[in-house]
Amino acid sequence: MVGLVSNMLCEVECCYPVVIPAKSLDRSGLVPQSTIVTCLLKQLLNCKAAEECGYFLAVTNLKSIDNGKFNDSDKYLLFLVTFCCRTFLPVNGEVMLGVVQSIHRRGVFLKCGPMKYVYLSARKMPNYYYVDGKNPYFISDDLSRIENDVVIRFMVFGVRWTTKNQQVEREFMILATLEGDRLGPISLPGSDELGL
């Protein structure tokens, strides 16, 4: 995944409620462990991230599943599952890589790993100037260009957790800067700069 830096990756232990429909009970009145784990993975995929630990990347160890308890209506069972997982937590001051997704007069939107909302303001791009046109871009004094699909090395200078709805749109919003050494457009090993 482009943009991940090792000290932003964390190994954390979580305890997460997993809701299973009562109709999932087998003949002996039990819910198969595989059903609980599948529901946990689906719920984490829908949840995507948590403010305390970041984006969920992978479950690395299943520690325990408690005995299920019926809810008030007896239509669902609730299991508390304890597991270890790898997460990605954006931190101020970290240098990352992102791919330019769109360019506007006031700045650039980047995608970096699981983060969709990385904003690089034109004010945080010293010596870059906006060039309007069908395919707008920013150009610097040394003629390096920031345009769509270009990989940029940037530094995180602002992180904000946002939730528009408790079940969906839980994201970190990142503000980026090119103010610092060796930040800006880069060429990755193996890329053909001349397009040959």
Secondary structure, DSSP 8 states (H G I E B T S, - for coil): -TT--GGGEEEEEEEEEEEEEGGG--TTS---HHHHHHHHHHHHHHH-EETTTEEEEEEEEEEEE---EE-TTSSEEEEEEEEEEEEE---TT-EEEEEEEEEETTEEEEEETTEEEEEEEGGGSTTEEEE-SSS-EEEETT--EE-TT-EEEEEEEEEEEEESSSSS-EEEEEEEE--STT-EE---TT--TT--
